Amino acid sequence: LPEQVTGEWYITPWSDTYDIVLEDTFDLNINPDDPNELDNNNYKAYPLKILLTSPPDLVVTNVTPTAQGQGGEPFQVTWTVQNQGNREIVNQSWVDTIYLSDRPSLDDPNAKKWLLGKVKQISRLGAGQSETFTLDTILSPAAAGQYIIVETNSEPPTLWEGPYTYNNEGLATTNVTRMPADLIVSSIIAPASSFSGEPIDLSWTVTNVGASMWSGTKYWYDEVWVSPDPTLIQERATKVGSFIYSPQQPLATGDNYTQTSQITLPRGIEGNYYIYVRTNFQGNLAATAGDNQKSREDFIERGFEDPANNISRTILPVVYHEPDLQVGNLVVPVTAPLSGQNIPVSWTVTNTGTRATRENRWSDRIYLSRDSSLDMSDLLLGEFERQGVLGLDEFYEGHLNVILPQGISGNFSLLVFSDANLVDVNDSRVDKWSIPAGAKIYFETISKTLARVPEFFDEGNNVTAAFLPIILREPPDLRVTSLLVPERATIGQSFNLTYTVSNSGTGDTPVSQSNWTDLIYLSRDQFFDPLSDIYLDSINHSNGLIKDNSYTITKTLSIPTYLKGPFYAFVVTDYGQLSGGKVFEGSLENNNATSSTQPIIFEFAPPSDLQVDGILAPVTAHSGDTVAIQWTVTNRGENAASGQWSDAVYLSLDTVWDINDPLVGRLSFNGILEGEQSYTQILETFLPPALPGQYRLIVRPDIYNQIEEATNEANNFTTSANPLNVMVEELPLGVPLPTHLNAGQSRLYQVKLNAEQTFKVSLDSEGSETKNELFLRYNNLPTGTAYDATNTEELGPDPSMVISATDTGVYYILVQNVFGSSPATIKAELLSFGITDVMTDRGGDSRYVTTNIKGAQFQPGALVKLVRPGIAEYLPVRYQVINSTKITAIFDLTEAPHGLYDVKVINPNGNEAIVPYRYLVERTIEPDVTLGLGGSRVLAPGETGTYGIAVKSLTNIDTPYVHFQFGIPSLGDNNFLLSKFDEAVKQMVGISELPYVQLTSNLRGQPPQGAIDLPWASLISDLNTDGEILAPGYIFDLPTAEAIGRTFNVLTYPQLQELLKLQPDALNDLLPGEESKIA
């Protein structure tokens, strides 16, 4: 029976508990205790009176602590627990908790308690028996108190003691005091004068005027601030450095140390400033209670001392020393240009400040304005990138050709802005958060006041204007004035289309708009609709078109085999879907599409019957060899086969073609083949990769069904009468085999291996620009998608791959050329037991360091060591033999002697592999990581971009955890774009809002012992709390110098594509200037 149960209870047996069996309950078998319930006779209760079992009673009968103690020193507590109950404790556990307190009771709300430890007890205590336990610990330097309290059976699940829970505490007196150090900054030495933004040499001395610093403190930080105020106000000051100090021995009373460093002053400052030095800025005396272990670990990296007097200052005169960029000599055309014209602009930029620029790259931008001042309604025309530092009083000349907007006229100003930070509102660099309505330009996501070259007091003189009157250009008018097509065309063949484009406008096409594209469509009617009409081809035009001139194009077009019947041909010159094409035509944009006057009738030719009469091929060939295959095709039909078609050759294991048969090659035929006439083709090509065996060649004439054969299509393949014996070249072990790889060529090799061998294949190409790949598969043909191993390095001329443990059998190796052509040698070899690489090969002398050892023939149970003969030897605290070529090991190098160590691997059979002087133990570098991010810079509406984020360790120890977050700004909803769709369409798609962007990521996680019924994998990791959609996470135990990555997707305008499928003309009525609202 369960423990802790007493009183009246019932035992109920219940048959068919889950009601699986369909039953009828007869009235003779009714359960009188529950007569109204279905199937009530499946259970019956029986009353039972349970008497309470006498519980055990744990009592702390004696506590003996160290009588006198000091914070930071070892401390011992011994206590005795007695079972004063009448019941023996067997196979049960409980927890004893030990506290240091300044009050004798744990329940005192004013008590300052230190948790010294929790001890889990697993002991057999009979009634009246007792047992004594001991806790040895090191006190935190902040610990203090006069009482030791031991509470037994203190944590759930507690041992059941019935009513005896009031007597679980034991008490003893002690006297633990704490003796803090007291660091002061006793002197600061700074130069007599300095320049803004420049480095200075600074030294300071720190003296301990208190007790000795706790010996467990390994280091602390000194901070240096620069402030305009005689009292440090951090919101107004600038932190210029944080400097670690690690004492060789504890800093005793009266001891001091001096640090000297070079710091860089803030830019743009001037006058008397103050240098503040604050030592041990994280130190504190505030902790008077808490977890002893956590507090002790906390003071490893900060000193236990009084921080109230840790700061000192000295005055520092600063001379203003900054650049000043000024624009001058702005030259624009003297004669008023035409709208849309490409005009030259030149200017000079001079540094009139007090020093050279610190930056070596910035942008000068040219804007067009209705007045001489720059505002957000002006238009960006061009950008000039300056590279290189600009010295004091030096200047550079800027030259840029810019294109004036089309369709404008009147008086304007051309503005040149040096070190500009205003870009087009549609630029990916723009700060999208606060763009004002109607703005054409806005700030980049850099400083809105200082841009890239901080000039501070002199930022207001970076813009110069020049008057520029503009004359309206007479627009061109591109029209398709002639379109000639045949009346009839044969399906599967081609036809000629001739069209003429004329400039019927009053002006020439501008030089800047001399290139455009003509599109050819087929339509069932004479109304052009690019969404439903059938696109055929495009023709690029260059060199522009002057007024009253034209050009004529004749194009041969293939007829899709799925078309039949009458279709009109359309030619659209300079096509633009929303706002015209590349050539500005003003109000004449809507006449660029012309249809043929009569439709083309697409019809089938009278059926012929193409058959293959004979196939000649070699009897044997190696995979990848050049082979010659000959076949004859005869027209067995009554009607001629006319036009162009293609014959294809396939390699098959049987006599029937299927989709899995690899293609050997294709040849085309063009002409007329009358009934009973024949032609012969010879194909010379590389035999595709294939396993050894007998194959048949299958020739399929007219593979694309370009010739109408009606009911005769079924006989369009013929199998070779004789088999082709395909062989695969044997790759000898340890002997380089010469070969030659042409562009796109593949070669197949085979090698026979025994079990449990480490096998390596490498390719050495003579061409440094070629790119090759290796694929390997056991007892089967490898391909680019189906393989057991492939090269893992970057695509290049000399790939290699390793199989850690082989099986007995044949391995096939596919060598595939991706780019280039070059002689090469391929080598297969068995690797003997040994170490080939150690990554990483350096670690810090503080706690855990992960390293990967690569080699061959590592056996399960192999042992790895770091050995410095005669000095030290380290075994890993945890390691794993991943496979016979890789071991991952974690070493604890706490206080390990610095220097080079041998790396040794010992197999269970006693064989040793050693690499001398291969691993360096050095001083620990503080935890540091770098972050990488990559992905598409521009996404079109409705497009999904994939982005990668990586966190890489820069230190030489394992990092316990790294908190990170990635994401995108929340741009809100585009209500303007959503309003262009009908309500019925929005309801069908099921949306009421259209966000600019949507983020999804593969960031997931689960605690080691999470709730079983919680769907961790389906939890969404991203959240939006302050205008940014961020996915936060933690990386635990980041190995030394390794990187961990995740990806996330950004979808622009989710479900926009679904909306456009239902309402494709939703955006056809956009007004001029509204295109930017949908971007």
N, C-alpha and C positions, 0 to 999 in steps of 0.2 A: 504494500500500500504506500501511497505518497507520504513523505514526511510532513510534519506540521499540520496534520489533518486530525480533527477531533469532532465529536458530536454525531448527530443523526445524518446518515448518508444512504444512498441507494446504489446498488449495482444493477445495471441494465444490460443484458445480452440483447443484441439486435441482429436479426437475420436479414440478408439482402439489404444492407445498410443504404446503398445508393439506388435502390428501387430499380434494378435492372430487369428483374423477372416480372412479366405481366401476371398479376394474380387476381383472384376473386376471393374476398373474405366472406365466408359463410357465417350466418347468424349464430351457429352453434359454437363458433370459435372467437367470439367478440372478446376483446381485452376489456374487462370491466373497469380498469383504471383510466382508460382513454377510449370510450366506446364510439365517439363521433369522428374519429380520424380514419382515413383510408389505410388499409393494411395494418390496422392497429394490433393485430395478433402476431406481427413480426417482432415485437419487442415486449419485454415484461420486466418490471422493476422489482427488486427484492430489498427490503429495508435492512440496514446494517448500522450498528452502533459502534463507533470507533473511539477507542480510548487514547488519550494523548501519551506519546512516548516521552519519557524524561529526556530533555536535551542536554548536550554538553554545555559548559560554561567556562569560556576563556577569560582568564584574569591575569593582568601583568602584575606579578608579585614582587619584582625587584627591577630597578633601573640603576645602572652604574655608568655615568659618563666620565669623560676626562674632566678633572676638577677645575683646572684653569686652562682656558683656550684663547686663541687669538685668531681673528679673521685672516684667512689665507693660509692657515697652518693645518696639519693633520689633526683629526679629531676622531675619538672612538666612543661608541655607545654599546654597552652590554645590557641585555635585559632577559628576564625569565618570564615565560608564559606557562601558567598552570591550568589544567582542565579541572575545575572545581565542580563540574556537574557529575551526573550519575551515568553518563553514557560515553562510551569510547569513541574517539574520532579515528575513522579508518578510511584511507583512500580519499581524503578530502583535503582541500587547501584553503588557506586564508591569507590575508595580507596584513602585515604589521607596518604602520607608518610612524616615522620618527620626526619630531619637530624640535626646533630650538625656539624658545619664546621668552619674551620679557614679562609674561604673566603666567601664573600657575594653572590657568584653565584655558582649554581650547575654545570654550564658548564665550569667553570675554570679548566683546566687540572691539575693545581698544587694544587687544593683544597684537603685537608685532611678531608674526610667526615666520620662521624659515623652515621650509620642507627640506630635511636632510636626506631622506631616502624612503623608499618603499621596498619591503622585502617580502617576497612571496614564500610562504611556508608550506611545505608538503611533509607532514609529520604524523606519525601514529601516536596519539596521546590517549592513554587509558584514563579512566576516572581517577582523579587525584594525582596523575602524573604531570610532570613539568619538563620543560626543555629550555636551555639558555642559548641565546643568539647574539651575534656581534655584527655591528656595522662600522666599517672603517671608511672614512671619507676625508676629503680636504675641504675646509670651509671656504666659502667665498670671502674675499677680503672685506666685504661689506657686512658680513654676518656678525650679530651680537645678540646676547640674551643671557638670562640667569636661570632658565629652567629647560630641562629636557623632558618632553612628554612623548611617551610611546603609546600609541593607540593600536590595539590588536583587533583583528577581524574588522578592518576599517573600510574596506571597499567592496562594492557588489561585484559578482554575486557573493554575498557574505555567507559564512557558515551559520546554519540555523542554531540559535541559542535560546529559542523560546522567549521567555520574559527576561532572560539574563543579559540584557544589552546595556545596562547602566554602569557596569563595572569594568569596562574594557580599557580604561586608561591607567597608565602608571606614570609617576612623577619623580624627578630627582633634580637637585639643584646643581648648578655649575656656574661658572663665571667666564663668559666669552666676551672679549672686548675687541674693538677694531682700532687700528692705528693708520689713518690715511696719510698719504704723502701730501705735499702742497707745492705745486709747481708755479713759478712766477717767471715772466719774461723780464730778465734783469737788465738787458741792454739790447738796443737795435742800432745798427750802423747802416746808414743810407748815404748816397752821394749828396753833395751840396746843392746840385741842380740837376734837372732832367728834362727830357722832351716827351710830349704826349705820344703815346703809341709806341715808344721805344723801350728796349730792355735796359734794366739797371741791375747792378750787383748789390745784393742785400744779404746782411748777416745778422743773426740774433743769437742771444745766449739765454738759455733756460736754466734756472736754479731750483733745486728742491729744498724748500725751507721747512718741510714737514718731516714726518717719519719716512723711513726707507720705502721706496716703491715696492709693491708686492712682486715677488720673484716670478710669479706666473704670467705677468704682463709682458708680452713679447714685443709690442710696438704700440705707438700712438701717432697721431697726426698733429702737425702744426699748420695753422691756416694763416694766410696773408691776405689782407684786404686793403684797398685804396679807397679813401673816402674824402669828400669835401668838408666833413663836419668834424669838430673837435670831440664829439661823442659818436661812437659807432652806431649808425642806424643802417641796418643791413639792407633795407629797402632802397636806400640811396647810395649804398657803397657797392664796390665791385670786388668780387673775390678773384684774385689773380694767381692763387696757387694753394695747393695742399701738399704738405711734405711729410713723408713718413720718417719716424725716428725709431730705431730698434736698438735698445741698449745691449751691450755685450754682457753686462751684469747689472743687477738691480741698482737703480739710482739711489744712493744712500743720502742721508741728511747732509746738506751742504754741498753735495755733488752738483755739477752742472755740465751742460753740453752746448756746443755752438754749431749752428747750421748756416751754411752759406749757399745761396742759390741765385740764379738769374731770373728775374721776373719781368714781365712786359706790362707797362703801364697802359691803362685804358686810352683809347684814341679820343681826340677832340677836347681834352681837358686843358685847363689853364689856371695858373695862380697857385696859391698855397694849398696843398693837399696833405693828407695824413696817411701814413703807413701804419696799419694795425697788424700786430702779430698776436695770435691767440694760440697758446699751446694746449695740447690735449683737449681739443674742442669738444670731444664727445665724453669727457670725463664727468663724473657726478658722484655726489654723496647722498642723493635723494633716496636710494634704495635702502629701506630699513626692514623689508620683509619680502618673501617670495620663494622661488625655487632655488635652492642653493647651487645645484649643478648649472642651471642656466645662467645664474648670476656670475658664477665663477668663469664660465666660458665667455661671458660677455666682457669680462675684464681682461681677457687675453689680448684684445685689440684696443683697449683704452685703459688709461691709468685710473686707479682708485685714489682720488685726491679731491681737494676742494677746488672747484672750477671758478669760484667767485672772483678770484684775483689773477686769472690766467691771461689777461689781455694787457697789452701795453702799446704805446704809439710813439711815433716821431714825425716831425713835420718834414715835408718834401716840396720845395718850390718846383713848379712844372711850367715849362715854356711851350706855348701852342706851336705845333709842328705838323701841319697837314697839307695835302695838295689842294689845288683849286683849279678845276677844269673850266675854261671859258671858250665859247665858240666865236669865231670871227671869220672875216673874209668869205661870207656866204655868197656864192655866185649861182644865179639861175639864168635861164635863157632871157636875152634882151627882148626878142620878139615874142609876142604872146603865143603860147603853144595851143594846140588843139586838144580837146577832150579826148582821152584815150591815147594820147601821144606818149612815147617814151622819151623823157627829157633827161639831160645830164645835170647833176647837182654836185657842187664841190664846196668845201669849207675847210677851215683849219680849227684845231683845238689846241690851246696853249695851257700849260700848267703854270699859273701865276701864283701858286701858293708858296709855302715855305719848305717843302720837301718833295721828293719824287713820290709817285704813286706806289703804294705797297702792292696793289693788285696789278696783274698783267693781262687782264681781259675784261672788257666791258663793251657795251653796244651804244652806238650813236644811231638815233632813229629820226626819220623824216616824216612829218605830218602835214596834212593839208587842212587849212582852217579858213573860216570866213572872216576872221580878224587876226590881229597880231599876237594874241595870247593863246596859250594852250589850255584846252579843257576837254572833258570827256566826250563831247560831241564831234571832235575833230577825227580825221581819218588817217590811219597809219599807211604810208606809202612804201616804205622800205627800211632796211636795217643794215647797218655797217658795223662789222665786228672788229674792234681794235684788239690787237694782240701785242703784248710787250709793255714793260714799265715805261712810264713817261716821266723823264727827269725834270728837275726844277728848271723853269724857264724854257723847256723844250716844247716843241709843237709837232704835230703830224697833220698831214693833209688827208681829208676824206673825199672819196669820189664814188658816186653811186648813180646809176641810171634807174629812174623810177617811172612807173606808168601811171599817168593821170586817169582818174575815173572817167568812164564813158557817160555821155549825156549831160554834162555839166557845162556851165558858162558863167562868166561874171568875174568880179574881183575877188581874189583869194590871197592868202599868205602862206608861204612855205616855211615851216618851222623845223629847225634842226635842234635836237635835244641830245646833248652829250651825256653819257652814262645814264641812259633813259631807263625808266622802269614802268612805262606804259606800253601795253601791247593790245592787239585786237581782242575784242571780247570773246571771240571764238578760238583764240589761241589756247593750246593746252597748258601754257605757262601762266594763264591768268588766274587771279584769285577769285573764284566763282562765288564766294560767300556773300558779297555785298555789292554786286554790280548794280549801279543805279539804272532805273528805267530809261530807255532811249540812248544809253551810252554806246559809243562805238569803240572806245578804247578804255582800258582800266588797268589797275596796278597788277604787276606780276606778284607771285608769291615770294617776294623778297621785301626788303625794307621799303616802306612807302616814302620815307624821307631821305634815306642815305643811299638807296640803290646799291650798286656794287662797289663803287669807290666812295667811301665816306668822306665828305668835305665839310660837314658840320656847319660852321657859321657861313660858309660860302656856297651852299647848295642852291641858292636862289638865282645864280647867274649862268645856269647851264643851257639856256634856251635862247636862240637868236632867230629872228623872223626876216623874211624878204617878201616884198610885194610881188604877186604873180597873177596877172589877168589871164583868163582862159577863154578861148573861142570855141563854140560848139562845132564839132566835126560833123560833116555831112555823112550820114550812115550808109553802109552798103546794104544790099538786099540780095541774099543768096536764095536762088530758086532752082529747082529741077525743071528745066524748060523742055527737055526731050527725054522720053523713056521708050526704048524699043525692045520688045520681047517676041519670041516666036508664038504662033498660034497654038502649036501642039509640042509636047515633049514626052519622052519615054521615061517612065518610072524606073528609078535605079540608075539612070544615066545622067547626063549633064546638059545644060543649055546655056546659050550666050545671052547676056543682058547688056545693053548699051544705053548709057544715060549721059546727059549734058547738064552741067551746073553753070548758071550764068549769074553775074552780078548785075542786077537790074536797078540798083540804087543810084544815089547821086554822089556817093563817095567810095573810095577804095577801101579794101579791108586793111586795118592798121598792121604795121610791121609786127607789133607785139601779138597780133591775133592771126598770124599767117598759117597756122596749122589747125585743122579740124578733121572730123571723121564723118564719112557718109555711111549710112546703114541701109541694108537691103532686107526687106520683109516680104512675106507672102500673106495675102489676106483673102478671106471669102467675099469681101465687099470692097467698095471704094472709100471706106471710112477708116482712117488709120487709128489703130489702137495697139500701142506697144505691149500691153499686158496680155492680149489675146491673139494678136497676129504672130506669125511664125518667123522668127529671126533666121536669116540665111548667112549673111556675111557682112564684113565692114571693110571700108577702104579709107586709108589715111591720106589726107591731102596736105601738101606743104606749099610754100612760096606764095601764099595769099592769092588774091584775085582783084585786079583793078576794075573800075566800073566799066560797064559795057563789054567786058570780056567774059570768056567761058572756058571750060575744059570738058573733055569727053573721055569717058572710061568705058571699056568693054571688059566684062567679067564673065568667066566661065564658072557656073554654079552647079553643084551636085544636087540631084533631086532626092529628097528623103523617100524611102520605100513605103512609108506609111501614108503618103499623100496620094489622093486620087480625085480627079474631077477638076472643075474650073477654079483657078486662083488668080487674083490680081497681084501684080508685082508692085511694091512700093519702094521708092528710094527717098530717104530722108537725109538731107544735107545738114551738117553742123547740128546734130540732134542734141537737145537739152530737155530733160524731163520736166523740170520745175520752172526754170527762169531763163530759157534760151540756152544756146550752145556757147562755144568759146568765142564766137564772133558777135560783138554787140551790133544789133540791127535796129535798135529802138523799137518803134511800133510795128516793125515789119518782121517780127520773129515767127509769126504764125503761118507763113506760107512756104515752109521749108520741106514739106512732104508732098510728093506727087505719085499718083498711081498710073499704071499702064491703062491705055484707053480701052483695051479689050483683055479678057482673062486669058491665061495660059491653060490649055486643057492637058492635064497630066493623065496619061493613059498607058496601059501595058502594051508591049510589043507582042506580035503573034508568038506563041510559045515555041521554043526550041528545046533541045534535049542534050545537055553537055554530059559526056561520060569519059572517064579515064580508061584508056585501053591497055596501058602497060606501064610498069614502074621498074626502073633499073637503079640499083643501089649497091654499095659494097657489101660483102658478106660479113666482114668484121670491122669494128672500129672501136677506138677508145673514147670514153666520155670526154668531151671537150675538143676532140680532133676535128679538122676540117674534112667534110664529106661532100661528095657530089651526088645529087639525086636527079634522075631524069624521068620524065613522064610525058605521055601523049594524051591530048584531049581531043575527042571527036564529037562533032555535032550530029547526033543520031536522029534529030528531029527533021521535019519537013521544012520548017522556017529557019531563016538565017538568024544567028545571034550577032547582034551589032552593038558596038560600044566598047566600054572598058569594064573589066572585071578582074578579080584576083583569085589565084589558086593557093591553097594552104596545104602544108605538109605537117603531119603529126606523128609522134612516136607512141606506139601502143603495145601493151602486153598481150592483147588479144586482137581479133580481127574486126572488132566493132568499135567505132569511134565513140568516146564519151567526153564529158567536160573535163575530166581529170587527165586526159592525155596531153603531154606537153607539146607545145608548138615548136617545130623545127625551123620553119621559115615560110615566107610568102613571096610570090611573084605575080605581077600583073600582066594582063594581055589587053591590047587595044586594037580593034579592027573589026572586020566582018568575017564571020565564020558561017559559010553556007552549009546546007545539009550534006552530011557525009564528008565534010572537009575536016582537017585536023591541024593541030600545031603541037610542037614539042618544046618543053621548057626544061632547063637545067638549073638547079639550085645548088650553089656552093656556099656552105655555111658551117658554123660550129655545131657539132652534135651536143644537144643540151645535156646537163647532168642526169645520169640514170644509173641505177644499180646494175651489177653484172647480170646478164641473162639474154634470152632471145626475145626480140621485139619485132613488130611489124610496122612498116611505114604505111600510113593512110593519107591519100591525097584527096582533098575536097575542092573541086573546081567551083568557081563562083561562090566563094565563102560568104560574101556579103549580100547574096541574093540580088545582085544588080541586073541579072538577066532573067526575064520571065520564062519559066519552064512549066507553069501550071501544075499538072499532076505528075510531072517528071522530076520533081525536086528530090524524091526519095532515093534516086540512084546517083546522087551527087557525091558519093565517096567510093573509093576503091582501095583495097588492101593489097600490099605487095605480096606476090606469090611466094617469094623466098624470105626467110627470116633474116634479120640483122642481129648478129651476135655482138652485143655491147660488152666491152671489157673495161675494167677500172684499173688504172696503174697502181702497182704496189709501191708503198712509200717505205724505203728501208730505214731502220732505226739507226740513228746516229750518223747518217751519211747525208750531206746536203744534196738535194736533187735540183738541177737547173731546169728552168722553164721560162716561158715568155707569156706575158699577159697583155693582150690587146685591150683597147678600150671596150668595156662592157663584157669582156669574156669571162667565162667561168670554167674552172677545172676541178675534177673530182679525183680524189685519191682514197686508197684504203690501206689499213694497217691492222695486223692481227696482234692482240695483246692478251696477257694473262691477267688473272684477278689480282686486286690490291696493289697495283702499280701506280706510280705518279707519272703522268704522261704530259709532255709539252710539245706543242707545234708552233713553229715560228716561221715567218716569211721575211726575207731580206730582199728588198727591191732596189735596183740600181737608180731608179728615177726618184728624186727627192720630192717631186710634185705629184706623184701618183697617189691614189687612195685605194686601198684594198681592204677586204674583210675576210675573216675566217669563220667557218661554221663547222661544228662536229656533231655527229649523231651515232648512237650505238645501234648497230644492226639495221640501220634504216637510212634513207636518203635525207641529208640535211638541206634545209632551205633557209631563206632569210627570215622566216617566221616559225619554223619548226626545227629545233636543234636542242642538243644537250649542253653545248658550251659554245661561246663565241668570244672574240677578243673584247676586252673591257676598256682598253685605252682609247684615246681620241682617234677618230678616223685619220689614217695616215698611210705611208708607204710600207711600214714594217710592223704589221700586227702580230700578236702572239696570244696563245691561250694555254691554260693548264687544266687537266682533269686530275682532281686530287686522289681519287681511288677508282681504278678501272674494274670492269667485269671481264670475264673471259669471253672473247668473241672478236668480231670485226668492227672497227670504227671507221666511218667514212668522213673524210675531210673535204669540205667545199671551199675552194679559193675563188673569190669573186672580186673582179676589178670594177671599181665604181667610177674612177676617173684616171685618164692618162694611159700610157702604154710604155712598158719597160721590161727588160729581162729581169729575172728574179730567181732566187733559190729558196726552196722550201725544205725545212728540216724537222724531223720527228725524233724525239729522244725520250728516254726514261731517266727521271731524276732520282738520284740516290739520296740517302738520308743526309740532311744538312739544313743550315739556315741560310736563306737568301736575302732577307731584308728584315729590318726592325723599324716599326713605325708606331708611335713616335719614339725617337731614340734619346730623349732628354726628359728629365723630371725634376721637380722641386723637392726640397727637403722638408715637406710639410704634408703629412697625411697621404691620401690616395693618389696614385698615378696609374693610368691605363696605358698599356702598350700592346701592339699586335706584332707577333713574330711570324714571319712567313718562311716557308721552306718546303721540304719534301719528306715523305715517309714518316711523318709524326704519327705515332701509334696512340690509340686510346689509353689514357692513364699516363701519358708522357709527363715528365716533371720539368718545370722551367725555373731557372735561378738567375739572379744577378750576383756576380762574384767579383770582388776586388781582393785578390789573393793576399792573405796576411793581414787584411784590414777589416773587411766586412763581407757578409753573404746574406742575401735576402731571398726568401721564398714569397710567392704571391699570397695575399690573404684570400684571393679567389681567382680561379682561372678556369678556362674551358678549352678543350681541344676541339675546335670547330670542325675541322676535317684534317686530313693528312698533310695539308699545306698551310694551315693557319692555327695559331694559338692566341687567344686573347687572355691577358693576365692583368690583374690589378695588384700593385705593390703598395705597401705602407712604408714610405721613405722618411718617416718622421725622424728628424735629427740625424739622417744618414750622412756619413762623411762625404764631402764633395770629391768629385773626380770621375775618371772613366772606369766603367765596369765591364767585365766580360759577360756576354749573354750565353747561357748554356741551356740546352735541351737534352734531357736524359730519357730515352725510351725504356719501357718496362723490361726489355731484354738486356739492359745495361749499356747499350750503345749510347755514346755521347756525341753531340754536335756543339761546337763552341765557336763564337765569333769574338775575338779579343778586342778590348778597348772600344766597344760598340755603343755603350749606353752611358750618358753623362748625367751625373747627379749634381745639381747646382742649387743656388739660392732660389727659394720660392718666389715666383712672380705673382703679384696680387691678382686675384680673379679678374679677368677682363674678357669681353667678347666683342665681336664685330658682327654687324648685321648686313645681310645682302638682300636685295629686292630686284626682281626683274619681271618684265612683261611688256605688253603692247603699250605704246605711247598714245595711240589714237584708236578709239573704237567707234565704228559707225552705229547709227541707231539700230537697235535690235540685235547687235553683235555681242558675242560673249568672248571676253578676254581671260586667258589663264595667266596667273601671276605666281611667281615662286618667291618664297622668303626662306632665308637660311641664317642660322645662328652658328658662328664658328668661335671656338675657344682660342684665345690668344695667350693663355697662360701655360705654365708647365706642370700644373696639377689638375686633377679632376675638379670640376665645378659642381658643388652639391645641388644647386638649383639655379635656374635663370627664369625670371619672369619676363614675358614678352607679350606684345599685342600688335596685331596688324589689322588693316582694314582700309576703309575709304570714307571720305566725307559724305554725310547724308545730304543730298542735294534737293530733297523734297520731291514734289510731284509736278509734272508738266501739265497743268490744267488746260493750257492753250491747245496743246497737241491732242489731248483727249477730247476736247470739245469739237474737234473736226469729224468725229465719228458719231453716227446715229446711235440713239439710245438703245434701239433694238439690237444693234451689233454689239454694243458693250454688254448687254444682258446675255447674249448668246456666248460671248467669251467668258463672262462671269467676272468682270472687273468694274470697279467704281472709281479707281484711282490709277494713275500711270506714273510710278516713280521714275526718276531719271536713271537710277542705278539700283541694282540688287546684288548683294554679296552672299556667296556660299563658300564654305571652306571644308577641308577634310580634317580640321582640328577636332580631335576627340580625345577622351580619356576616361579612366575608371580607377577608383581607389583600389588598393590591393584587396581589401575586404569590404567592397561596396554592398549595398542592399541588393539581394538576389532578384527581387521583383522590379527593380528600376531599370528601364531601357536606356542604359548609358549610351549606346551607339547611336540612338535616334535623338539625343539631346542636341539642341541648336547651340552652338558655341558663341555666336556673335550677339552683341547687344548694343543698343544706342541709348546713351544717357545724357550726352551733351553735344549732340549734333554730329557725332562721328560714329560710324558703324564699325565697331572694333571686336575682334575675336581675341580675348586674352587667354594666356595659357602659361604653363610652367614646363620647363625642360629639367628633368631630374637626372643627376649624375651624368653631366656632360663630360665625355672622356677628353683627356688631354689632347689639345690641338685638333680635335675632330669637329665636324659640322653636322648639324641636323636641320632638315628642311621640311617645309609643308607648302602646299599650294592652295590658292583660293581663286575663285572665278568671280568676275564682275560682268553682269549682264546689263546692258543699257536698254531701257524701255522694255521690261519683260512683257511678253504677250503682244508687242506691237506687230509682229509678223502675223499672228492670228487675226488681229484686227484688219490688217491690210488684205489678207486673203478674202475676208468677207466683204470688205468695202475698199476695193483697190483705187477708186477715184477720190478718196477722202481728202487728199492733199492737192488736188488739181486746181483748186480755187484760191491758192495762196496769193496774197497781194505782194507787190514789190516790197522788200524789206522784211517780210515775215519769215523768210527762210531761217534766219538766225534763231527764231523762237522755237524751232523744232530740233535744234542741234543739242 
